[in-house]
Amino acid sequence: MRKLIIITILMAITTIVRAECRNVFVEMGYQPAQVDAKLKEVFNDVFRGPNKVYFEVGDSMGYVSDIKNHDARTEGMSYGMMIAVQFGEKDIFDRLWRWSKKYMQHQSGNREGYFAWSCKTDGTRNADGAASDGELYFITALIFASNRWGDNTGINYKAEAQRILNCIQPKEYTPEPRPAGFPGFGPQQQGPQKMYLIDPETKLITFTPDGFGNRYTDPSYHIPAFYEVWAKWADDGRADYWRACAQASRAFLHKATHPVTGLNADMCQYDGSEMQMPRWPGMPQPKPGEKPRRNGSNNFRYDSWRVPMNITLDYEWSGADAEWQRGYGERIQNFFYSQGVDKFVDQYRPDGSLPEENEILQAGGFRKLRHSIGLVSTVAAASIMCQHDKRKEFVDALWNAKHEPFEDGYFDAYYDGLLRLFAFMHLSGIYREIVPQY
């Protein structure tokens, strides 16, 4: 009887996570107690400190805000849920989900099941359309919540994930006329259109599920490991399809990342090629003899920062493309090392050259290049894939970096803060594939 009890306890412990992840900080010489304290500090910076981005509403809801843009986004809400389930913070997870479902998720109509990508912090929608990465994280976080806490504690997490999975399948719809005064992105769509999270021909995630944005993709939305999670535990009858999507995303990342620098564009075509400058009616055209403006979306900038960490995640959880991923990790660290570990900037062209001023994407009212802690974080996370000695310098740079305002006053508590926390989760070995406990 005693032996049976011991076996049962051990099974319960080992089913919470798939396997022990590496604590790279400890491997690099930091003490376990130091790492635990630092991880708690970084978590509190995001959720509880003076520069927090998480705010509770009443007794049962909460939201994550992009402070500098005065809104709540599916990106931050779903990131917050993923972080909460990884840390076992059920109250935070449930609050974020309730807010997301009440204010962001469409409960009927053409976009049923999808989420409005941006809302004011009072819940008013800034836009109805979805940004595809939000759905990707919502689904995966809900599956992990089901695996960790079961579905009988007030929220049926798996049923909520399955509903989204059913709603994101391809369907035809007729676009609504745009509100007066709202120009939208691209020309007004006319006649019956297709809506889908995953492009059915390429099996690659869209930039947006509907409109102009489903004609191309965002490399930072490609997280093959998430599809593997869906295949294992979504129980939606599409396991083989999700595994095929994972393989397609891995193959896409080979094409979308530069063979020398490892850098990628913010957005690109499904074959990995560059975006063309849009030329729909009404847009200013180049003057005779004027050099056409380069499409800045072809540059490595804010969205792109996430790619090294996403590839690291697939390396840790799946290992299905480990050889290529190890080479990629060293390529991208070699590039940033060549720029100076404490000096590299946050936007480049994929070949490693600097963008022209009109290509630089502004943030917080500033249009300038910086040594941003968000990118410091994701490049450091890639050390998990690397074997060269340089990796320790990137890990140390993250450990020692201070998340504080720049001299000109610019400070991003939201995006920089979340990426910093994700990197600490990776490098301390707590960002794990959560398997069924119930």
C-alpha positions as CSV (number, residue, x, y, z in Angstrom):
1,M,0.0,0.0,0.0
2,R,2.8,2.4,1.0
3,K,4.6,1.7,-2.3
4,L,1.4,2.4,-4.3
5,I,1.0,5.7,-2.5
6,I,4.6,6.7,-3.2
7,I,4.2,5.8,-6.9
8,T,0.9,7.8,-7.1
9,I,2.6,10.9,-5.6
10,L,5.5,10.6,-8.0
11,M,3.2,10.3,-10.9
12,A,1.3,13.4,-9.8
13,I,4.5,15.4,-9.6
14,T,5.9,14.3,-12.9
15,T,2.7,14.8,-14.8
16,I,2.6,18.5,-14.1
17,V,5.4,19.2,-16.6
18,R,6.8,17.2,-19.4
19,A,10.4,17.2,-18.3
20,E,12.8,19.3,-16.2
21,C,13.9,22.3,-18.2
22,R,17.4,23.6,-17.9
23,N,18.2,26.4,-15.4
24,V,20.8,28.1,-17.6
25,F,21.4,30.8,-15.0
26,V,22.6,28.1,-12.6
27,E,24.7,26.5,-15.4
28,M,26.3,29.9,-15.8
29,G,27.3,30.2,-12.2
30,Y,24.4,31.9,-10.5
31,Q,23.1,30.4,-7.2
32,P,19.7,28.8,-7.2
33,A,18.5,31.2,-4.4
34,Q,19.7,34.2,-6.5
35,V,17.8,32.9,-9.5
36,D,14.6,32.4,-7.5
37,A,14.8,35.8,-6.0
38,K,15.5,37.5,-9.3
39,L,12.6,35.6,-11.0
40,K,10.2,36.8,-8.3
41,E,11.5,40.3,-8.7
42,V,10.9,40.4,-12.4
43,F,7.4,38.8,-12.0
44,N,6.5,41.4,-9.4
45,D,7.8,44.2,-11.7
46,V,5.1,43.2,-14.3
47,F,2.2,42.2,-12.0
48,R,2.6,44.0,-8.6
49,G,5.3,46.7,-8.6
50,P,5.1,50.5,-9.1
51,N,5.5,50.0,-12.9
52,K,3.1,47.1,-13.2
53,V,1.0,46.5,-16.3
54,Y,-1.6,44.3,-14.6
55,F,-4.6,45.9,-13.0
56,E,-7.6,44.2,-11.2
57,V,-11.2,45.2,-11.9
58,G,-13.7,44.4,-9.1
59,D,-13.8,41.0,-7.5
60,S,-13.3,38.8,-10.6
61,M,-11.6,40.5,-13.6
62,G,-8.3,42.1,-14.5
63,Y,-6.4,43.3,-17.6
64,V,-2.8,43.9,-18.9
65,S,-2.3,47.3,-20.4
66,D,0.1,48.6,-22.9
67,I,0.6,51.7,-20.8
68,K,2.1,54.0,-23.4
69,N,-0.7,53.3,-25.8
70,H,-3.5,53.4,-23.2
71,D,-5.1,50.2,-24.2
72,A,-5.4,46.4,-23.5
73,R,-4.4,44.1,-26.3
74,T,-4.9,40.4,-27.0
75,E,-1.1,40.2,-27.1
76,G,-0.8,41.3,-23.5
77,M,-3.9,39.6,-22.2
78,S,-2.9,36.2,-23.6
79,Y,0.7,36.7,-22.5
80,G,-0.5,37.4,-19.0
81,M,-2.6,34.2,-19.0
82,M,0.4,32.1,-20.2
83,I,2.6,33.6,-17.5
84,A,-0.1,33.1,-14.9
85,V,-0.6,29.4,-15.7
86,Q,3.2,28.8,-15.7
87,F,3.5,30.4,-12.2
88,G,0.4,28.7,-10.9
89,E,-1.4,32.0,-10.4
90,K,-4.9,30.8,-10.9
91,D,-6.6,34.0,-9.7
92,I,-4.7,36.2,-12.2
93,F,-5.4,33.7,-15.0
94,D,-9.1,33.6,-14.3
95,R,-9.4,37.4,-14.0
96,L,-7.6,37.9,-17.3
97,W,-9.8,35.3,-19.1
98,R,-13.0,36.7,-17.7
99,W,-12.1,40.3,-18.9
100,S,-11.0,38.9,-22.3
101,K,-14.2,36.9,-22.8
102,K,-16.4,39.8,-21.7
103,Y,-14.9,42.6,-23.6
104,M,-12.7,41.2,-26.4
105,Q,-14.2,38.0,-27.6
106,H,-17.0,38.1,-30.2
107,Q,-19.9,36.0,-29.0
108,S,-21.8,36.0,-32.3
109,G,-21.6,37.3,-35.9
110,N,-18.9,36.9,-38.5
111,R,-16.1,37.0,-36.0
112,E,-17.6,34.7,-33.4
113,G,-14.9,33.2,-31.2
114,Y,-12.3,35.7,-32.3
115,F,-11.0,38.5,-30.1
116,A,-10.9,42.3,-30.8
117,W,-7.2,42.9,-30.7
118,S,-7.4,46.3,-28.9
119,C,-9.7,47.7,-26.3
120,K,-9.7,50.8,-24.1
121,T,-9.1,49.8,-20.4
122,D,-12.8,50.3,-19.7
123,G,-13.5,47.5,-22.2
124,T,-14.6,49.6,-25.1
125,R,-13.3,48.2,-28.4
126,N,-10.9,50.2,-30.4
127,A,-11.2,47.8,-33.3
128,D,-13.2,44.6,-34.0
129,G,-10.6,42.7,-35.9
130,A,-8.3,40.1,-34.5
131,A,-4.5,39.9,-34.5
132,S,-3.7,36.2,-35.0
133,D,-1.1,35.8,-32.3
134,G,-3.6,36.6,-29.6
135,E,-5.8,33.6,-30.5
136,L,-2.6,31.4,-30.6
137,Y,-1.7,32.2,-27.0
138,F,-5.3,32.2,-25.7
139,I,-5.8,28.6,-27.0
140,T,-2.5,27.3,-25.6
141,A,-2.9,29.0,-22.2
142,L,-6.4,27.6,-21.8
143,I,-5.3,24.1,-22.6
144,F,-2.5,24.4,-20.0
145,A,-5.0,25.7,-17.5
146,S,-7.2,22.7,-18.2
147,N,-4.2,20.4,-17.7
148,R,-3.1,22.1,-14.5
149,W,-6.3,22.9,-12.7
150,G,-9.0,20.8,-14.4
151,D,-12.2,22.1,-15.8
152,N,-14.4,22.0,-12.7
153,T,-13.3,25.1,-10.8
154,G,-15.7,27.6,-12.3
155,I,-14.3,27.8,-15.9
156,N,-14.3,24.9,-18.4
157,Y,-10.9,25.8,-19.8
158,K,-10.7,23.1,-22.4
159,A,-14.2,23.8,-23.7
160,E,-13.3,27.5,-24.1
161,A,-10.1,26.5,-26.1
162,Q,-12.1,24.1,-28.2
163,R,-14.7,26.8,-29.0
164,I,-11.9,29.1,-30.3
165,L,-10.4,26.2,-32.3
166,N,-13.7,25.5,-34.0
167,C,-14.3,29.2,-34.7
168,I,-11.0,29.8,-36.4
169,Q,-11.6,27.3,-39.1
170,P,-12.0,28.7,-42.7
171,K,-15.3,30.3,-43.5
172,E,-16.8,32.8,-45.9
173,Y,-18.2,36.1,-44.8
174,T,-19.3,39.5,-46.2
175,P,-17.3,42.4,-44.8
176,E,-19.2,45.1,-42.9
177,P,-18.8,48.7,-44.1
178,R,-16.1,50.6,-42.2
179,P,-17.3,53.2,-39.7
180,A,-17.2,56.8,-41.1
181,G,-13.9,58.4,-40.7
182,F,-12.0,55.2,-40.1
183,P,-9.6,54.5,-43.0
184,G,-8.8,50.9,-42.0
185,F,-5.8,49.0,-43.3
186,G,-5.8,48.4,-47.0
187,P,-8.7,49.0,-49.4
188,Q,-12.3,48.2,-48.3
189,Q,-12.9,44.5,-49.0
190,Q,-15.8,43.9,-51.4
191,G,-18.0,40.8,-51.9
192,P,-17.6,37.5,-50.1
193,Q,-14.3,37.1,-48.3
194,K,-12.5,34.3,-46.5
195,M,-11.7,34.3,-42.8
196,Y,-9.2,31.9,-41.1
197,L,-6.5,32.0,-38.5
198,I,-4.4,29.5,-40.5
199,D,-4.0,29.9,-44.2
200,P,-5.4,26.7,-45.6
201,E,-3.1,26.4,-48.6
202,T,0.2,26.9,-46.7
203,K,-0.8,25.9,-43.2
204,L,0.8,29.1,-41.9
205,I,-0.7,31.6,-39.5
206,T,-2.1,34.8,-40.9
207,F,-1.2,38.3,-39.7
208,T,-5.0,38.9,-39.3
209,P,-7.7,36.3,-39.9
210,D,-9.7,38.6,-42.2
211,G,-9.2,41.4,-44.7
212,F,-5.9,42.3,-46.2
213,G,-4.0,40.8,-43.3
214,N,-4.7,37.2,-44.2
215,R,-2.6,37.5,-47.4
216,Y,0.7,37.4,-45.5
217,T,2.2,36.4,-42.2
218,D,4.3,37.7,-39.3
219,P,7.3,35.5,-38.5
220,S,6.9,36.3,-34.8
221,Y,3.5,34.6,-34.8
222,H,5.1,31.2,-35.7
223,I,5.4,29.0,-32.6
224,P,5.4,25.4,-33.8
225,A,5.5,24.1,-30.2
226,F,2.0,25.5,-29.6
227,Y,0.5,23.4,-32.4
228,E,2.1,20.4,-30.9
229,V,0.3,21.2,-27.6
230,W,-3.0,21.4,-29.5
231,A,-2.3,18.1,-31.2
232,K,-1.7,16.4,-27.8
233,W,-4.4,17.9,-25.6
234,A,-7.0,20.0,-27.5
235,D,-9.1,16.8,-28.2
236,D,-10.7,18.6,-31.2
237,G,-10.1,15.8,-33.8
238,R,-7.5,17.8,-35.7
239,A,-4.3,16.4,-34.2
240,D,-2.7,15.4,-37.5
241,Y,-3.5,18.8,-39.0
242,W,-1.9,20.7,-36.1
243,R,1.2,18.6,-36.4
244,A,1.3,19.5,-40.1
245,C,1.0,23.1,-39.2
246,A,3.9,22.8,-36.8
247,Q,6.1,21.3,-39.5
248,A,5.0,24.0,-42.0
249,S,6.0,26.7,-39.5
250,R,9.4,25.2,-38.9
251,A,10.0,25.1,-42.7
252,F,8.8,28.7,-43.0
253,L,11.2,29.9,-40.3
254,H,14.1,28.4,-42.3
255,K,13.1,30.7,-45.2
256,A,12.2,33.8,-43.2
257,T,15.5,34.1,-41.3
258,H,18.6,35.5,-43.0
259,P,21.2,32.8,-43.6
260,V,24.1,34.9,-42.2
261,T,22.6,37.3,-39.6
262,G,19.6,35.2,-38.5
263,L,17.5,38.3,-38.6
264,N,13.9,38.3,-40.0
265,A,11.4,40.8,-41.3
266,D,8.5,42.0,-39.2
267,M,6.1,40.8,-41.8
268,C,6.6,38.8,-45.0
269,Q,4.9,36.7,-47.7
270,Y,4.0,33.1,-46.9
271,D,7.1,31.9,-48.9
272,G,9.3,34.1,-46.7
273,S,9.9,36.8,-49.4
274,E,9.7,40.5,-48.8
275,M,6.5,42.5,-48.6
276,Q,5.9,45.0,-51.4
277,M,5.0,48.5,-50.7
278,P,1.2,48.6,-51.0
279,R,-0.2,50.8,-53.9
280,W,-3.9,50.9,-53.5
281,P,-5.9,53.8,-54.8
282,G,-5.4,57.1,-53.0
283,M,-1.9,56.3,-51.7
284,P,0.8,58.9,-52.6
285,Q,2.9,57.6,-55.5
286,P,6.6,58.2,-56.0
287,K,7.5,61.3,-57.9
288,P,9.4,60.9,-61.3
289,G,13.0,60.0,-60.5
290,E,12.3,59.5,-56.8
291,K,13.6,56.3,-55.2
292,P,10.6,54.2,-54.0
293,R,10.3,54.0,-50.3
294,R,11.4,50.7,-48.8
295,N,8.6,48.9,-47.0
296,G,9.7,49.1,-43.3
297,S,7.8,45.9,-42.5
298,N,10.7,44.1,-44.3
299,N,13.0,45.1,-41.4
300,F,13.8,43.4,-38.1
301,R,12.0,45.5,-35.5
302,Y,9.6,45.2,-32.6
303,D,7.6,42.1,-33.6
304,S,10.7,40.5,-34.8
305,W,12.3,40.5,-31.4
306,R,10.1,37.6,-30.4
307,V,11.4,35.2,-33.0
308,P,14.6,34.1,-31.2
309,M,12.6,33.3,-28.1
310,N,9.8,31.5,-30.1
311,I,12.4,29.2,-31.8
312,T,14.0,28.6,-28.4
313,L,10.6,27.5,-27.1
314,D,10.2,25.0,-29.9
315,Y,13.7,23.7,-29.2
316,E,12.9,23.2,-25.6
317,W,9.5,21.6,-25.9
318,S,9.7,19.7,-29.1
319,G,13.3,19.3,-30.3
320,A,11.9,18.3,-33.7
321,D,14.2,20.8,-35.5
322,A,17.1,20.9,-33.0
323,E,20.0,20.9,-35.4
324,W,18.8,23.8,-37.4
325,Q,17.7,25.7,-34.3
326,R,21.1,25.4,-32.7
327,G,22.7,26.8,-35.8
328,Y,20.1,29.6,-35.9
329,G,20.8,30.5,-32.2
330,E,24.5,30.9,-32.8
331,R,24.0,32.8,-36.0
332,I,21.8,35.4,-34.4
333,Q,24.0,35.7,-31.3
334,N,27.0,36.1,-33.5
335,F,25.4,39.0,-35.3
336,F,24.4,40.8,-32.2
337,Y,27.8,40.1,-30.7
338,S,29.4,41.7,-33.7
339,Q,27.3,44.8,-32.9
340,G,28.4,44.8,-29.3
341,V,26.6,42.9,-26.5
342,D,25.9,46.1,-24.6
343,K,25.4,48.3,-27.7
344,F,23.3,46.6,-30.4
345,V,20.2,48.5,-31.5
346,D,16.7,47.3,-31.8
347,Q,16.0,47.7,-35.5
348,Y,18.0,46.5,-38.5
349,R,17.5,45.4,-42.1
350,P,17.7,41.6,-42.3
351,D,21.2,41.8,-43.9
352,G,22.4,43.5,-40.7
353,S,22.6,47.1,-42.1
354,L,20.9,49.9,-40.4
355,P,17.5,51.2,-41.6
356,E,17.1,54.7,-43.0
357,E,15.3,57.1,-40.8
358,N,12.0,56.8,-42.6
359,E,12.1,53.1,-42.1
360,I,12.4,53.3,-38.3
361,L,9.2,52.3,-36.5
362,Q,8.4,54.8,-33.8
363,A,7.3,53.9,-30.3
364,G,5.9,56.1,-27.5
365,G,6.2,59.2,-29.7
366,F,9.9,58.6,-30.4
367,R,11.4,57.5,-33.7
368,K,14.9,56.4,-32.8
369,L,17.1,53.3,-32.4
370,R,17.8,52.1,-28.9
371,H,19.5,49.3,-27.0
372,S,16.1,47.9,-25.8
373,I,15.8,45.4,-22.9
374,G,13.1,43.5,-24.8
375,L,15.6,42.5,-27.5
376,V,18.3,42.0,-24.9
377,S,16.0,39.5,-23.3
378,T,15.0,37.4,-26.4
379,V,18.6,37.2,-27.6
380,A,19.7,36.0,-24.2
381,A,16.9,33.4,-24.2
382,A,18.5,32.0,-27.4
383,S,21.5,31.0,-25.3
384,I,19.5,27.8,-24.4
385,M,20.2,26.6,-28.0
386,C,23.8,27.7,-28.2
387,Q,27.1,26.0,-27.3
388,H,29.6,28.8,-28.0
389,D,31.1,30.7,-25.1
390,K,29.5,34.0,-26.2
391,R,26.1,32.8,-24.8
392,K,27.2,33.6,-21.2
393,E,27.8,37.2,-22.1
394,F,24.3,37.5,-23.3
395,V,22.9,35.8,-20.2
396,D,25.0,38.1,-18.0
397,A,23.8,41.2,-20.0
398,L,20.2,40.3,-19.3
399,W,20.8,39.5,-15.6
400,N,22.5,42.9,-15.1
401,A,20.3,45.0,-17.3
402,K,18.1,47.5,-15.5
403,H,14.5,48.0,-16.7
404,E,14.3,51.8,-16.3
405,P,13.5,54.9,-18.3
406,F,16.0,56.1,-21.0
407,E,17.6,59.5,-20.6
408,D,14.9,61.1,-22.9
409,G,12.2,59.7,-20.7
410,Y,11.1,56.8,-22.9
411,F,10.0,53.7,-20.9
412,D,8.1,50.6,-22.0
413,A,6.8,48.7,-18.9
414,Y,4.6,46.6,-21.1
415,Y,6.4,45.0,-24.1
416,D,9.9,45.2,-22.7
417,G,8.6,44.1,-19.3
418,L,6.8,41.0,-20.7
419,L,9.6,39.9,-22.9
420,R,12.0,40.3,-20.0
421,L,9.8,38.1,-17.8
422,F,9.5,35.4,-20.5
423,A,13.3,35.4,-20.9
424,F,13.8,34.9,-17.2
425,M,11.2,32.1,-17.3
426,H,13.1,30.4,-20.1
427,L,16.6,30.7,-18.6
428,S,15.5,29.7,-15.1
429,G,13.8,26.6,-16.5
430,I,10.2,27.3,-15.4
431,Y,8.6,27.9,-18.8
432,R,7.4,24.4,-19.4
433,E,4.9,22.3,-21.4
434,I,2.2,21.6,-18.8
435,V,0.7,18.1,-19.2
436,P,-2.5,16.8,-17.6
437,Q,-2.6,16.7,-13.9
438,Y,-6.3,15.7,-13.8
